Amino acid sequence: MVSPTNHARAAPAAADSAREAAPAFSPLYRQIEALLTRSLQGGEWRPGEMIPSEVELAGRFKVSQGTVRKAIDALADEHLLVRRQGKGTFVATHAEQRVQFRFLRLTPDDGEEGAMARRVVDCRRLRAPADVARALSLKAGDAVVQVRRVLSFRGRPVVLDDIWLPGNAFKGLTAERLAQYKGPMYGLFESEFGVRMIRAEEKLRAVTADAEASALLALPLGAPLLSVERLSFTYGDRPVELRRGLYDTTAHYYRNELS
């Protein structure tokens, strides 16, 4: 497949290269979508930056504007791009209000959503336990960063998170840096470490609070909790975060959308 950064050579052959790199049954707009994704992955357009217009991209890839529009629509549906009426299309960023809560599905029963206060309990580097290494596609004993934090809503602890990150990708991540950053954690990962979360897989189950969870969430020992294990991926379906959360759903519910 052609390199999207080599515009002079890529434009005349981009569509043909996309056809060669994809199965014959793949629609052309999907092939253009793949080329745009490669540009995003390669950092040609950074989070928050505007991408070229549909007309410019159509000329670059030698396809119709309608084909480019369908490709951009698909990437917007995946929250990789954001259309802004009258301004253009921009690379999505986790700092945006509409995106930053995309992966946090906990909603108050009264419907009054708001920001959750976070407290970092611990942040340390260690060798990956076998199950964490497996989930993150690391070698046994590779370095990882473990972050433990508590999220509170209206002063009440609601979520206890244990977050595991590949050590090489998150060099320099400390409890102090996490405490100083006021935006969403994924925004920090994106802006400071160049890691953008694209999609996630989750496993949910009912559990009860052990001694640690009951102390940090201010709940009785054995209180019912919702366990949410999330594996998040960046471009290329590369796993970059394993998150194990315990949710107190006494006054919240877990919201999801199916399509």
BAFI-3210 file (N, C-alpha, C; in Angstrom, 3 decimals, decimal comma, padded with zeros to 6 digits):
// residues 259
n [1|2|3|4|5|6|7|8|9|10|11|12|13|14|15|16|17|18|19|20|21|22|23|24|25|26|27|28|29|30|31|32|33|34|35|36|37|38|39|40|41|42|43|44|45|46|47|48|49|50|51|52|53|54|55|56|57|58|59|60|61|62|63|64|65|66|67|68|69|70|71|72|73|74|75|76|77|78|79|80|81|82|83|84|85|86|87|88|89|90|91|92|93|94|95|96|97|98|99|100|101|102|103|104|105|106|107|108|109|110|111|112|113|114|115|116|117|118|119|120|121|122|123|124|125|126|127|128|129|130|131|132|133|134|135|136|137|138|139|140|141|142|143|144|145|146|147|148|149|150|151|152|153|154|155|156|157|158|159|160|161|162|163|164|165|166|167|168|169|170|171|172|173|174|175|176|177|178|179|180|181|182|183|184|185|186|187|188|189|190|191|192|193|194|195|196|197|198|199|200|201|202|203|204|205|206|207|208|209|210|211|212|213|214|215|216|217|218|219|220|221|222|223|224|225|226|227|228|229|230|231|232|233|234|235|236|237|238|239|240|241|242|243|244|245|246|247|248|249|250|251|252|253|254|255|256|257|258|259]
n.u [000,855|000,402|002,383|000,822|001,996|003,618|002,747|002,995|003,672|001,775|-000,867|-001,772|-001,900|-003,213|-005,884|-005,767|-003,768|-005,038|-007,050|-005,534|-004,509|-006,654|-009,346|-011,177|-013,895|-014,158|-015,630|-014,964|-014,924|-014,300|-011,689|-010,498|-011,048|-009,326|-006,850|-006,948|-007,042|-004,518|-002,986|-003,767|-002,819|-000,103|000,454|000,180|-001,866|-002,558|-004,216|-007,010|-006,331|-007,220|-008,240|-007,437|-009,740|-012,743|-012,696|-009,963|-008,928|-010,223|-008,984|-006,394|-006,546|-007,662|-010,410|-014,029|-015,687|-017,846|-017,194|-015,048|-016,445|-018,121|-016,194|-015,116|-017,406|-017,694|-015,417|-016,013|-018,210|-016,898|-015,687|-013,212|-012,816|-014,136|-016,814|-017,279|-019,622|-019,430|-016,754|-015,026|-013,445|-012,129|-009,454|-010,443|-010,315|-009,568|-009,984|-012,249|-015,623|-017,684|-016,376|-014,788|-016,155|-016,806|-015,941|-016,651|-019,287|-020,989|-023,822|-025,635|-028,534|-030,405|-030,007|-028,503|-025,750|-022,233|-018,848|-016,489|-014,659|-011,245|-008,931|-005,659|-004,445|-002,199|000,737|002,895|005,861|006,422|007,142|005,314|002,543|001,643|-000,980|-001,624|000,434|-000,207|-002,715|-002,006|-000,365|002,366|005,741|006,421|007,245|007,917|008,114|005,550|003,149|001,320|-001,659|-003,621|-006,742|-009,383|-012,633|-014,916|-018,255|-020,056|-018,802|-018,869|-017,330|-017,236|-016,108|-013,507|-010,506|-008,125|-005,450|-003,553|-000,677|001,452|004,891|006,957|005,607|004,652|006,600|007,785|005,351|003,805|002,507|002,380|002,301|-000,153|-001,856|-001,514|-002,596|-005,519|-007,493|-009,326|-008,119|-007,496|-007,067|-004,633|-002,989|-003,084|-002,083|000,397|001,753|001,273|-000,559|-003,520|-006,732|-008,760|-010,768|-012,621|-012,894|-015,123|-015,711|-018,226|-019,276|-020,976|-019,824|-018,527|-017,553|-014,230|-011,912|-010,113|-011,452|-013,824|-012,855|-011,701|-013,882|-015,660|-017,628|-019,659|-018,092|-018,325|-020,314|-022,424|-020,965|-020,247|-018,181|-015,994|-014,077|-011,860|-010,352|-008,411|-007,732|-005,383|-004,564|-004,333|-005,263|-003,863|-003,335|-003,356|-004,076|-005,139|-007,849|-009,257|-012,121|-014,098|-017,379|-019,649|-022,951|-025,095|-026,368|-026,138|-026,220|-025,165|-024,657|-025,292|-025,028|-026,502|-026,091]
n.v [-001,192|002,328|005,011|007,380|009,808|010,525|012,495|013,398|011,183|009,424|010,233|009,746|006,976|006,052|005,056|002,767|001,346|000,949|-000,762|-002,969|-003,729|-004,538|-006,933|-008,038|-007,633|-005,503|-002,386|000,670|003,013|002,008|001,263|003,741|004,746|003,103|004,064|006,691|006,152|005,079|007,372|008,811|007,131|007,257|009,804|011,971|013,849|015,420|014,885|016,998|018,594|019,959|018,057|017,644|019,019|017,465|017,689|018,086|015,666|013,883|014,496|013,791|010,991|010,219|009,641|009,868|012,724|011,976|009,361|009,839|011,281|009,314|007,665|009,375|009,793|007,232|007,089|009,138|008,049|006,154|007,694|008,738|010,897|014,263|016,138|019,589|021,922|024,259|024,670|022,476|019,200|017,464|015,855|013,691|014,208|013,152|015,129|016,489|017,249|015,584|013,258|012,508|011,124|008,801|006,199|005,829|004,553|004,904|006,136|008,524|007,715|009,765|011,122|013,438|014,171|014,612|015,813|013,519|013,435|012,614|010,514|009,645|006,715|005,110|004,778|003,001|001,401|-001,863|-005,383|-007,133|-009,018|-012,421|-012,698|-010,070|-009,396|-011,169|-010,175|-007,637|-008,236|-008,541|-009,593|-012,046|-010,650|-008,162|-004,569|-002,742|-000,136|000,425|001,811|002,897|004,148|006,207|007,128|009,690|010,818|013,656|013,777|011,186|008,022|006,060|004,485|002,142|001,829|-000,288|000,092|-000,973|-000,445|-000,558|-000,470|000,636|002,370|004,274|005,758|007,769|008,371|009,311|009,397|012,035|013,420|012,536|013,587|016,318|016,779|018,034|017,360|014,677|011,314|009,806|011,868|012,853|010,632|010,744|013,333|013,594|011,187|010,196|008,169|006,956|005,968|003,812|001,850|-000,451|-003,474|-005,096|-006,867|-007,852|-008,487|-009,619|-008,960|-009,111|-006,791|-006,847|-006,612|-004,510|-003,102|-002,387|-000,618|001,480|002,327|002,985|001,170|-001,496|-004,589|-007,140|-005,930|-005,521|-005,241|-003,990|-005,526|-004,398|-005,218|-003,899|-003,882|-001,865|-000,543|000,766|002,255|-000,160|-002,270|-002,715|-003,673|-001,474|-000,810|-002,236|-002,363|-002,736|-002,361|-001,593|-001,010|000,921|000,551|001,546|004,043|004,503|003,507|001,194|002,208|001,424|001,333|-000,273|-001,308]
n.w [000,000|-000,551|000,802|002,813|003,339|001,279|-000,837|-003,499|-005,089|-004,204|-004,742|-007,540|-007,537|-005,317|-004,960|-006,561|-005,202|-002,797|-003,608|-004,337|-001,877|-000,416|-000,018|-002,922|-002,612|-000,908|-000,340|-002,133|-000,577|001,900|001,517|001,158|003,658|005,142|004,265|005,228|007,942|008,275|007,893|010,154|012,160|011,637|012,415|010,726|010,824|013,754|016,976|017,333|015,178|011,956|009,164|005,606|003,135|001,761|-000,997|-001,517|-000,559|-002,238|-004,657|-004,021|-003,626|-005,974|-006,323|-006,117|-004,612|-003,123|-002,351|-000,621|001,303|002,404|003,554|005,487|007,018|008,102|009,733|011,468|012,746|014,207|016,052|015,491|013,892|013,843|012,758|012,190|011,793|009,220|009,680|009,227|009,129|011,878|013,672|016,163|019,705|023,034|024,823|024,224|025,123|024,206|023,694|025,868|027,864|026,684|027,235|029,830|031,371|033,455|035,026|036,940|038,919|039,084|036,791|036,536|035,229|035,717|036,210|037,561|040,564|040,985|042,685|043,009|044,153|044,000|041,981|040,130|038,820|037,653|037,191|034,742|035,793|034,914|033,771|033,109|031,312|029,271|028,407|027,465|025,391|025,960|026,854|029,352|032,414|031,365|031,695|033,334|034,021|036,873|037,887|040,491|041,326|042,701|041,847|042,513|043,073|043,667|046,142|047,046|047,050|044,095|042,068|041,898|040,413|038,891|036,883|034,170|032,264|029,336|030,034|028,390|026,663|028,351|029,740|032,340|033,463|036,381|039,775|040,582|038,155|037,163|039,100|038,718|036,205|034,885|033,093|031,341|031,882|029,593|027,849|028,776|028,239|025,488|024,780|026,130|025,873|023,399|022,865|021,748|022,618|020,878|020,661|022,774|024,687|026,879|029,955|032,107|035,452|038,425|041,685|045,063|047,633|048,728|051,528|050,885|048,800|050,105|052,027|050,471|048,953|050,845|051,816|053,186|054,122|051,740|050,274|047,368|044,129|040,814|038,592|036,152|033,568|031,359|028,195|026,331|023,083|020,699|017,511|014,861|016,283|018,659|021,943|024,710|027,241|030,245|032,249|035,369|036,961|039,847|040,497|042,331|042,333|043,730|043,573|040,929|037,445|034,890|031,692|028,301|024,718|022,015|018,674]
ca.u [000,000|001,203|002,562|000,001|002,759|004,287|001,585|003,237|003,608|000,658|-002,169|-002,241|-002,051|-003,746|-007,064|-005,339|-003,057|-006,027|-007,735|-004,617|-004,246|-007,886|-010,056|-011,924|-015,252|-014,156|-016,079|-013,886|-014,855|-013,614|-010,271|-010,078|-011,076|-008,099|-005,741|-007,065|-006,667|-003,057|-002,461|-003,994|-001,907|001,255|000,618|000,145|-002,756|-002,559|-005,502|-007,424|-006,014|-008,158|-007,721|-007,773|-011,148|-013,159|-012,237|-008,518|-008,688|-010,669|-007,924|-005,219|-006,757|-008,218|-011,747|-015,046|-015,871|-018,821|-016,489|-014,319|-017,423|-018,537|-015,077|-015,041|-018,573|-017,400|-014,440|-016,721|-019,026|-015,973|-015,151|-011,836|-012,904|-015,285|-017,232|-017,755|-020,329|-018,877|-015,324|-014,282|-013,371|-010,963|-009,106|-011,060|-009,410|-010,251|-010,254|-013,570|-016,672|-018,472|-015,545|-014,059|-016,923|-017,223|-015,631|-017,180|-020,706|-021,730|-024,724|-026,417|-029,948|-031,219|-029,748|-027,695|-024,359|-021,224|-017,486|-016,136|-013,365|-010,396|-007,831|-004,692|-004,013|-000,853|001,229|004,222|006,371|006,759|007,131|003,935|002,053|001,426|-002,272|-001,561|001,300|-000,976|-003,755|-001,391|000,556|003,740|006,468|006,396|008,281|008,082|007,716|004,222|002,795|000,038|-002,281|-004,851|-007,389|-010,778|-013,469|-016,009|-019,310|-020,677|-018,124|-019,023|-016,558|-018,114|-015,335|-012,118|-009,872|-006,741|-005,130|-002,241|-000,226|002,797|005,901|007,703|004,778|004,267|007,756|007,620|004,041|003,924|001,328|002,384|001,841|-001,580|-002,557|-001,427|-003,383|-006,908|-008,418|-009,540|-006,883|-007,191|-006,509|-003,218|-002,314|-003,038|-001,260|001,737|002,412|000,966|-001,348|-004,950|-007,614|-009,680|-011,925|-012,408|-013,732|-015,393|-016,343|-018,921|-019,794|-021,329|-018,888|-018,726|-016,401|-013,296|-011,518|-009,518|-012,481|-014,770|-012,204|-011,512|-015,182|-016,481|-018,769|-019,520|-017,462|-019,293|-021,321|-022,438|-020,280|-020,163|-016,806|-015,873|-012,708|-011,808|-009,110|-008,499|-006,837|-005,072|-004,551|-003,765|-005,777|-002,803|-003,822|-002,478|-004,540|-006,031|-008,447|-010,175|-012,843|-015,178|-018,344|-020,754|-024,146|-026,189|-027,091|-025,753|-026,437|-024,223|-025,393|-024,629|-025,827|-026,300|-026,555]
ca.v [000,000|003,525|005,825|008,554|011,031|010,833|012,941|013,559|009,880|008,620|010,634|009,059|005,524|005,693|004,194|001,460|000,646|000,515|-001,934|-004,101|-004,137|-004,993|-007,948|-007,489|-007,275|-004,336|-001,168|001,637|003,962|001,329|001,309|005,103|004,807|002,471|004,976|007,807|005,633|004,969|008,725|009,143|006,302|007,740|011,138|013,036|014,836|015,198|015,132|018,387|019,276|019,802|017,284|018,293|018,996|016,322|017,927|017,835|014,232|013,208|014,671|013,037|009,564|009,993|009,056|010,909|013,378|011,173|008,235|010,391|011,644|008,078|007,216|010,271|009,488|005,995|007,406|009,951|007,106|005,449|008,718|009,075|012,240|015,050|017,181|020,824|022,626|025,540|024,762|021,390|017,928|017,486|014,616|013,695|014,186|012,769|016,327|017,015|016,829|014,485|012,065|012,129|010,178|007,714|004,899|005,750|004,331|004,960|007,283|008,633|007,381|010,975|011,656|014,659|013,793|015,623|015,296|012,786|013,771|011,423|010,490|008,598|006,002|004,587|004,689|002,395|000,550|-003,206|-006,398|-007,511|-010,354|-013,230|-012,423|-008,723|-009,498|-011,848|-009,272|-006,505|-008,779|-008,310|-010,766|-012,220|-009,878|-006,822|-003,498|-002,130|000,871|000,143|002,981|002,635|005,423|006,203|008,184|010,039|011,659|014,412|013,467|009,785|007,116|005,266|003,559|001,812|001,356|-000,737|000,313|-001,507|000,157|-001,002|000,425|001,358|003,419|005,267|006,178|009,094|008,534|009,239|009,834|013,502|013,881|012,259|014,514|017,664|016,892|018,282|016,815|013,226|010,538|009,460|013,075|012,862|009,582|011,193|014,527|013,479|009,925|009,860|006,934|007,268|004,816|003,784|001,023|-001,243|-004,647|-005,148|-008,027|-007,413|-009,534|-009,189|-009,423|-008,475|-005,996|-007,419|-005,653|-003,329|-002,358|-001,799|000,526|002,581|002,791|003,294|000,264|-002,647|-005,780|-008,000|-005,158|-005,873|-004,341|-004,400|-005,612|-004,082|-005,378|-003,285|-003,914|-000,789|-000,713|001,905|001,907|-001,460|-003,227|-002,999|-003,416|-000,540|-000,573|-003,186|-001,653|-003,534|-001,427|-002,026|000,077|000,907|000,932|001,861|005,208|004,634|002,335|001,090|002,507|001,010|001,495|-001,370|-000,987]
ca.w [000,000|-000,668|002,008|002,693|003,489|000,029|-001,599|-004,929|-005,749|-003,724|-005,258|-008,736|-007,406|-003,999|-005,060|-007,075|-004,148|-001,814|-004,164|-004,290|-000,500|000,212|-000,799|-004,053|-002,223|-000,035|-001,042|-002,313|000,528|003,001|001,204|001,464|005,122|005,628|003,991|006,170|009,258|008,289|008,098|011,560|012,947|011,405|012,977|009,708|011,424|015,183|017,635|017,365|013,926|010,850|008,043|004,332|002,741|000,947|-002,378|-001,544|-000,379|-003,454|-005,635|-003,583|-003,800|-007,303|-006,201|-006,068|-003,319|-002,394|-001,748|000,519|002,334|003,078|004,379|006,645|007,855|008,835|010,786|012,464|013,524|015,098|016,957|015,147|013,327|014,295|011,814|012,797|010,728|008,825|009,986|008,606|009,847|012,753|014,369|017,490|020,845|024,268|025,620|023,873|026,031|023,648|023,581|027,074|028,659|025,807|027,810|031,187|031,118|034,712|035,016|038,177|038,791|038,904|035,447|036,561|035,009|036,012|036,291|038,768|041,159|041,039|043,648|042,676|045,353|043,789|040,600|040,254|037,749|038,123|036,141|034,464|036,138|033,711|033,137|032,536|030,133|028,223|027,912|026,763|024,372|026,393|027,299|030,801|033,090|030,808|032,608|033,201|035,013|037,512|038,506|041,256|041,603|043,128|041,292|043,422|042,509|044,759|047,380|047,435|046,175|043,238|041,230|042,218|039,177|038,762|035,473|033,795|031,005|028,933|030,582|027,355|026,068|029,360|030,534|032,929|034,092|037,832|040,519|040,571|036,823|037,098|039,984|038,154|034,976|035,271|032,102|031,415|031,840|028,209|027,243|029,161|027,471|024,098|024,582|026,698|025,526|022,004|022,807|021,656|022,758|019,741|020,995|023,981|024,945|028,302|030,581|033,310|036,313|039,777|042,705|046,362|048,055|049,688|052,556|050,250|048,086|051,056|052,668|049,520|048,466|052,024|051,760|054,081|053,571|051,077|049,532|045,944|043,206|039,415|038,110|034,727|033,059|030,028|027,436|025,350|021,938|019,864|016,088|014,562|017,266|019,627|023,303|025,418|028,606|030,903|033,376|036,164|037,803|040,721|040,471|043,283|041,566|044,646|043,056|039,516|036,598|033,790|030,463|027,061|023,500|021,075|017,320]
c.u [000,885|001,348|001,751|000,798|003,490|003,234|001,823|003,111|002,332|-000,642|-002,602|-002,551|-002,737|-004,913|-006,681|-004,627|-004,014|-006,740|-006,847|-004,462|-005,470|-008,524|-010,917|-013,309|-015,304|-014,590|-014,954|-013,788|-014,166|-012,102|-009,711|-010,073|-009,793|-006,888|-005,762|-006,648|-005,156|-002,423|-002,629|-002,996|-000,475|001,499|000,649|-000,750|-002,887|-003,950|-005,800|-007,158|-007,085|-007,502|-008,049|-009,254|-011,462|-012,665|-010,745|-008,216|-009,131|-009,610|-006,695|-005,368|-007,343|-009,541|-012,741|-015,138|-016,856|-018,177|-015,713|-015,284|-017,875|-017,436|-014,964|-016,220|-018,312|-016,428|-015,053|-017,596|-018,177|-015,282|-013,676|-011,748|-014,159|-015,579|-017,715|-018,333|-019,720|-017,384|-014,505|-014,337|-012,054|-010,706|-009,684|-009,996|-010,198|-010,537|-011,637|-014,640|-017,403|-017,698|-015,038|-014,827|-017,388|-017,015|-016,130|-018,696|-021,560|-022,537|-025,517|-027,893|-030,808|-030,951|-028,885|-026,216|-023,425|-019,862|-017,273|-014,771|-012,536|-009,282|-006,916|-004,183|-002,565|-000,526|002,656|004,562|006,770|006,773|005,716|003,609|001,662|000,116|-002,303|-000,708|000,559|-001,989|-003,175|-000,397|002,011|004,410|006,397|007,557|008,550|007,580|006,303|004,099|001,428|-000,446|-003,523|-005,452|-008,827|-011,482|-014,644|-016,994|-020,056|-020,109|-018,210|-018,206|-017,492|-017,346|-013,934|-011,511|-008,462|-006,422|-003,708|-001,891|001,163|003,859|006,626|006,921|004,479|005,421|007,513|006,257|004,184|002,621|001,231|001,866|000,342|-002,382|-002,585|-002,349|-004,871|-007,930|-008,615|-008,233|-006,508|-006,657|-005,030|-002,445|-002,089|-002,030|000,183|002,494|002,096|000,187|-002,821|-005,764|-008,688|-010,943|-011,600|-013,348|-013,924|-016,020|-016,954|-019,366|-020,115|-020,345|-019,274|-017,437|-015,536|-012,857|-010,965|-010,579|-013,451|-014,165|-012,115|-012,828|-016,145|-017,777|-018,580|-018,806|-018,543|-020,391|-021,279|-021,770|-020,393|-018,697|-016,794|-014,406|-012,680|-010,414|-009,245|-007,397|-006,576|-005,093|-003,880|-004,195|-004,697|-003,308|-002,844|-002,971|-005,437|-006,543|-009,440|-010,837|-013,906|-016,120|-019,404|-021,991|-025,351|-027,031|-026,743|-026,149|-025,439|-024,997|-024,602|-025,584|-025,484|-026,830|-026,135]
c.v [001,233|004,197|007,093|009,843|011,421|011,256|012,946|012,243|009,132|008,950|009,867|007,589|005,094|004,739|002,807|000,663|000,134|-000,732|-003,172|-004,643|-004,707|-006,075|-007,300|-007,028|-006,049|-003,098|-000,146|002,599|003,335|001,340|002,711|005,322|004,219|003,376|006,172|007,364|005,499|006,336|009,162|008,401|006,810|009,149|012,246|014,179|014,487|015,424|016,622|019,143|019,009|018,993|018,011|018,149|017,755|016,466|017,615|016,344|013,447|013,324|013,848|011,546|009,188|009,203|010,197|011,506|012,584|009,984|008,684|010,721|010,411|007,551|008,065|010,022|008,244|006,264|008,292|009,065|006,338|006,400|009,009|010,474|012,930|016,107|018,401|021,698|023,999|025,687|023,692|020,135|017,862|016,098|014,703|013,641|013,849|013,968|016,900|016,424|015,600|013,169|011,582|011,154|008,974|006,344|004,759|005,718|004,402|006,256|007,344|008,308|008,613|011,666|012,893|014,304|014,945|014,970|014,577|013,249|012,498|011,601|009,327|007,993|005,545|004,616|004,161|001,570|-000,789|-004,160|-006,929|-008,901|-011,103|-012,882|-011,046|-008,728|-010,137|-010,896|-008,151|-006,939|-008,436|-009,637|-010,844|-011,449|-008,515|-005,778|-003,000|-001,032|000,482|001,410|002,514|003,992|005,195|007,388|008,414|010,958|012,301|014,002|012,025|008,896|006,189|004,194|003,380|001,165|000,862|-000,732|-000,153|-000,998|-000,381|000,006|001,240|002,524|004,540|005,588|007,582|009,336|008,310|009,676|011,358|014,043|013,657|013,251|015,929|017,859|016,990|017,720|015,322|012,470|010,170|010,671|013,209|011,831|010,040|012,321|014,343|012,229|009,444|008,570|007,300|005,984|004,877|003,006|000,197|-002,437|-004,747|-006,475|-007,551|-008,617|-008,936|-009,791|-008,775|-007,802|-006,775|-006,307|-004,361|-002,466|-001,689|-000,578|001,720|003,146|003,100|002,489|-000,860|-003,799|-006,691|-007,270|-005,523|-004,798|-004,884|-004,379|-005,386|-004,201|-004,905|-003,423|-002,906|-000,927|000,633|001,451|000,552|-002,543|-003,659|-002,687|-002,538|-000,221|-001,718|-002,498|-002,573|-002,614|-002,103|-000,839|-000,131|001,424|001,197|003,016|005,478|003,376|002,379|001,186|002,048|001,230|000,354|-000,963|-002,093]
c.w [000,000|000,674|001,877|002,795|002,221|-000,973|-003,109|-005,668|-005,407|-004,435|-006,494|-008,514|-006,125|-004,098|-005,556|-005,994|-003,102|-002,301|-004,074|-002,871|000,184|-000,633|-001,867|-003,657|-001,329|-000,810|-001,096|-001,137|001,746|002,782|001,489|002,974|005,708|005,405|004,948|007,577|009,367|008,508|009,551|012,449|012,823|011,916|011,949|010,175|012,899|015,779|017,741|016,074|012,869|009,739|006,741|003,996|001,913|-000,489|-002,500|-001,437|-001,607|-004,551|-005,286|-003,868|-005,159|-007,230|-006,136|-004,666|-002,455|-001,697|-000,512|001,652|003,107|003,997|005,644|007,584|008,707|009,980|011,865|013,349|014,532|016,069|016,703|014,543|013,858|013,247|012,593|011,703|010,481|009,061|009,292|009,450|010,599|013,333|015,777|018,569|022,095|025,161|025,327|024,776|025,505|023,598|024,926|027,954|027,840|026,443|029,252|031,103|032,377|034,777|036,320|037,928|038,531|037,567|035,401|036,455|035,346|036,116|037,612|039,260|041,250|042,064|043,286|043,978|045,208|042,301|040,685|039,030|038,343|036,939|035,984|035,002|034,867|033,012|032,495|031,272|028,967|027,590|027,068|025,687|024,680|026,715|028,822|031,427|032,496|031,809|032,290|034,257|035,564|038,213|039,252|041,600|042,054|042,479|042,229|042,715|043,671|046,115|047,826|046,500|045,403|042,470|041,813|040,985|039,442|037,278|035,206|032,405|030,642|029,368|029,536|026,783|027,053|030,313|031,082|033,554|035,595|038,484|040,508|039,243|036,681|037,936|039,411|036,954|035,331|034,284|032,281|031,239|030,404|027,438|027,551|028,355|026,029|023,904|025,041|026,230|024,106|021,836|022,819|021,733|021,670|020,055|022,224|024,000|026,448|028,720|031,894|034,122|037,685|040,768|044,033|046,798|049,040|050,651|051,942|049,587|049,050|051,748|051,724|049,010|049,611|052,018|052,776|053,370|052,978|050,332|048,052|045,089|041,790|039,011|036,597|034,340|031,619|029,431|026,310|024,308|021,270|018,404|015,876|015,518|018,251|021,033|024,075|026,827|029,055|032,156|034,075|037,180|038,636|040,893|041,553|042,556|042,473|044,115|041,599|038,758|035,452|032,485|029,245|025,900|022,552|019,711|016,367]
res [m|v|s|p|t|n|h|a|r|a|a|p|a|a|a|d|s|a|r|e|a|a|p|a|f|s|p|l|y|r|q|i|e|a|l|l|t|r|s|l|q|g|g|e|w|r|p|g|e|m|i|p|s|e|v|e|l|a|g|r|f|k|v|s|q|g|t|v|r|k|a|i|d|a|l|a|d|e|h|l|l|v|r|r|q|g|k|g|t|f|v|a|t|h|a|e|q|r|v|q|f|r|f|l|r|l|t|p|d|d|g|e|e|g|a|m|a|r|r|v|v|d|c|r|r|l|r|a|p|a|d|v|a|r|a|l|s|l|k|a|g|d|a|v|v|q|v|r|r|v|l|s|f|r|g|r|p|v|v|l|d|d|i|w|l|p|g|n|a|f|k|g|l|t|a|e|r|l|a|q|y|k|g|p|m|y|g|l|f|e|s|e|f|g|v|r|m|i|r|a|e|e|k|l|r|a|v|t|a|d|a|e|a|s|a|l|l|a|l|p|l|g|a|p|l|l|s|v|e|r|l|s|f|t|y|g|d|r|p|v|e|l|r|r|g|l|y|d|t|t|a|h|y|y|r|n|e|l|s]
***
